[in-house]
Amino acid sequence: MPKYLTLGLSLLPVVVIIVGMIGWIFTLRADLDTVIEAWDSQNIEAVINQMDNNNTERIEEIRESLAELERVQSIQKNEMESIMADHSYMGDILEELGERLPPGERRQYGNY
């Protein structure tokens, strides 16, 4: 047999094995991509569910904080109205005193 034919026949099994391995690698890669996509979709769903749970808990915390702030604000409003009423009363008293003083000593108070 000629030398080239012998060399070609000896390399033929190697070429067949290389082509088979390339096909197997591409098939394996496709299978891995499928598994990764499935895992990612499950993982994404788990993350979304976890975020929903965290958001629900956070919303409840915000509602509780808002209720506390509304309570504090109503107390502050009540205190402010009490202070303003006291100041108005004091303004009325000082205005009456100002009317009794001589003209150079008169001042304006109140009008809140």
Secondary structure, 3 states (H helix, E strand, C coil): CCHHHHHHHHHHHHHHHHHHHHHHHHHHHHHHHHHHHHHHHHHHHHHHHHHHHHHHHHHHHHHHHHHHHHHHHHHHHHHHHHHHHHHHHHHHHHHHHHHHCCHHHCCCCCCC
